[in-house]
Amino acid sequence: MSAGRLVVCPTPIGNLEDVTLRVLSALRDADVIACEDTRHSKRLLDRYGVTAPLVSYHEHNERSRAHDLVARMQGGQVVALVSDAGMPLVSDPGAVLVSACVAAGLAVEVLPGPSAVLVALAVSGLPAEHWRFTGFLPRKAGELRTLLLGAAGETLVAFESPRRIGASLAVLAELAPDRPVAVCRELTKLYEEVVRGTAADLAARYAQEETRGEIVLVIGPAPAPDDGDGPDLGPALAALRDLVAAGAKPRPAAKVVASLTGTSANALYRALTDAG
C-alpha cells in the first residue's frame, strides 16, 4: 500500500484558538491541503505559520479534484482536508474524496475537533441521550412537517438559514407549540447568542426579529402522548392531509405517517375519511 493518505482535519467554527494541536501538526506535515475556500482557510493557516500548498476542494469540483488528490496520495503524498468550519463531510464537502480513498485502498485518518452540532446540543440544555442531526432543514413545508413529526422521543439538531428561521419555527409551533427549542447563533464567535423557549414563544420572536449569522436549531423531544384519551392525532393527521393533497394514496400514506409518529394507521385513516 502507498504511504500516501488522507487526513481529515476539523477547523474552528468561529474562534481560531479552538484548533487542536494535532490538527496543526497534520496541516504542517501535509504535502497539500485541500480547502473548501482557500482564501477563508488561509486566515487560519497564516495565523499558525502553516505553509503547505493549497488546492480548492468544494461542492462544484469534488469529483474532478478527488481524482487528482487520489493520484497524489497513490504517489505517496499526504493530503489534509479542511472545510470552512467544523468537521468536513458534515454538511460540507468531503464525502466524495473519502469514498474515493476507500475504493483505492488508501488510508483515511480523521482527527477530532470542533463541531457546531455538538456545541449546540451541549449548550441547548435539552436531552442529549437520544438525538439526531439532520443537516439543513427542508425548505418545503410538507417535508419539514414530516421531519418534525418523525422526531418523537429524540432531540433534533439542524442547521437553518437566518432568512428561514422564523418560517421553520412557525411550522413547529403549529405542530407542537410547547415543544422546547434552542436557537444557537454564531457559536464561539464574538456575538454568540443562545435563545431558549417554547416553539410558540420563539416563533413569535423570530417572526418580527431580523436575524443574522450562522444558526444551529436544537428541538427537544416531542412529549409523550396523553394516555387518558389516546394519542393526539392533530399533528399526524395534518401531515397525512399534506401527503394526500400532494397526490399520495390515503391508506399507504397513513401507514407512513403512523410509522414516523407512533400513532395508529387505522385511526389516522378513519380520522381522514370521517372528515370527508
N, C-alpha and C positions, 0 to 999 in steps of 0.2 A: 504494500500500500504506500502511496505517495506520502511524504512528510507534510505536504500541504494540508491545511484545514481551515475551517470557518470558525470564527469566534464571534458569537452574538453578544453585543455589549449594550446593556441598557444605559441611558444617559439621563441626567436630571430633568424633572418635569417642570422646573422653574428656577430653583436656586442652584447655581452652578457648583456650590460647595457640597452638594449631595452625591457627586460622582464618587465611586468607590476606588480604593487603591488598586484592586485587581483590574478594574476596567482601565484605569490609566496605564497600568503596566502592559496590558494587552494592546492598547492603542499605540503605545510607544514601540512595541515589538513587532507590530504588523508590517507586512510589506506594502499593503494598500488598505485604505479604509473606504468602504462603500457607504455613502451618506445619502439620506433621503433628500437633503438640501445642503450642498457643500458650503454655501455661504452661512447658513444657520449653524452648522456643526463647527465651522471654523472659529466661532467665538469661544466655544469650549476648548477646542484644541489649542488655540493660541494662548489661552489663559494658563494652560498647564504644560506648555512647551512641547506639544506633540507635533512632529514634523513629517510624519508619514504622508506619502502622496494620497490624494483623494480622488474618488470617482463618484459620479452621481448614480444613485440606485433608487428609483421611485416608481410609482404605480404605472407610469407611462412607458418605462423602458425595462420593466422587470425581467421579461423573458430574454430579450437580447442581451442585456447586461449579465444575467445569470449565466448564460452560455460562456461569456468572456471570463467571468470570475471563476467558474469551474475549471476552465482551461488553465488559468493561473495557478489554482490550487493543485491541479494534476501535475503542474510543472514544479511543485514544491513550495509555492508561496503560501503565506499565512494571510488570510483576508479577515479583517474586522468589519462587522456590520453594525451600523448605528442608524436609528431613526431620529427625527427631530426632537423627540422627548419620550422618555419611558422605554419600555421593552419593545424592540422590533417584533413584528408579526401580530402584536395585539392592536388591532385596528390600524396597523401600519404595514408598509411593505416588508417583505422578507420570506413569506411562505414559499414563494416560487424558488428562491435560492436554496433554502433549507432542503426542500424536496429534491432539487437537482443534485445537491451534495449527497444526500442519502442514496439516490439512484446511482450515483457514480462511485459509491463506496468511500467517500471522503468523510473524515471525522468532523463532527459538529460539536462545539463546546459552547454552552450557554452560561453566561455569568449572571449572578443575581444582582439586583439593583432596584432603582426607583420604579414605582408603578402607580399611576394616578388611581387605578382601580382599587388597589389595596389601601392606599392612603384614605380615599373617600370612604371605603367600607369601615375602616377603623374609626375615623373621626365622626361618622354619622351618628354613632351611639345606637345603631339598630342591630338586631341579632345577626351574628356572623357564623353561626353553626352551620346553617344551610343557606347558600346564596348562589346566584347565577349572574354571570356577566354576559350582556347581550350586544356589546358594541354600541353603535349608534341606534337610537330608537327609530322604528319605521316612520316614514312620513305619511303614509296613508292611514286614515283614521281607523278603518276596519282592521288592518294588520296590527295597529297599535293596541286596539281594544283586545284583540285575541291574545297578544303578548301579555298584556297586563292581567287579563283574566287567568292566564295559564301560570301565573307566578304564585299560586296559592301555596302557603307553607314555606316559602323561601324569600329571602331578601333579594331584590333585583337591583343590579348596578348597571348603569348605562351612561354613555356619552350623549350629550344633547347640544344642539346649536343654541346660542343665546337668542336667536331670532325665533326659535320654535318652542322654547321652554314654556312660555305661557300657554300655548295651544295644547301641548302634551299634558301639562298639569290639569288643564280644563277637562280633558278626556278622562284622566284618572279620577278627578273629583266627581265626575258624573257617575263613574262606576262604583267608587268607594270613597266617599267624602272624608271619612275618618281615618283612612289609611295613613300611617306615619311616613313622612318624607324628609329627606335632607337634600338641599341644593348646595353642592360644594363647588365653589367658583375660584379660579386662579390659585389652585392649591400650591403651597410652598412659595408663592410669589409675594411681592410687597403688599398687594391688595387682596390677600386671601380672605375669603368670606364663606362661612357655613351657616345656612339658614335652615332651621328645623321647624316642623309643624305638621299639621294635617294636610291632606291633599286639598281640601276645600280652602283652608287658610292661605296656602301658598299659591293656589290657582288665582285667588283674588289679588294677592300681592303682585304676582308677575304678569297679571293681565294689564296692569297700569304702570309697572316699573320697567324702564328701559334697562336691559341687561347687556353687559359686555364680558368678553373674556372666555376662557375655556371652562366648561361646566361638566361635572360628573353628577348624575342624579342617582340617589340611593332611595329605594322604595321598600319599606318594611313589608313583612309577610301579610297577606290578607288574613283577616280574622277568621277564626273557625266558625262554621255555620251554627246558627242557633238551633239547638236540638229540640226546642219547645214545639215549634211549628214546622220543623224540617228546614232544609236549606233555602236561602233566599234566591229565587230564580231570576231576579231582576237583571243583574249584570250579564249572566249567562244567556238569558233569553234575548237581551239586546244584541249580544254578539251573534246569536243564531239568526236573528232577523236581518242583520247586516249581511251574513253569508247568503241567505236565501234571496235577498234583494240583489245580490251580485250574481245570482244565477245558479247557486247550489241547490241540490235537491234537499227537501226538508229533513227526511229521516237520516240519510248519511251525514248531513251537516250537524244534526242533533247529536249523533254519536261522537263526532269530532269535538264539539264543544264540551260534551259531557266528559270526555277523556282528559280534557285540559283543565276543567274546573272542578271535577269531582262530584258533579251533580248527576241526576238521573236522566238518561237519554229519553226514556219514555215520558218522564214528567215534562221535559223541555218540549218534546214533540206535541204532547197534549196541550200544553200552555199556548204553543204557537197556533195550533189548529183551532183551539177554543176561542182564541182572539179573532179568528177569521182572517 
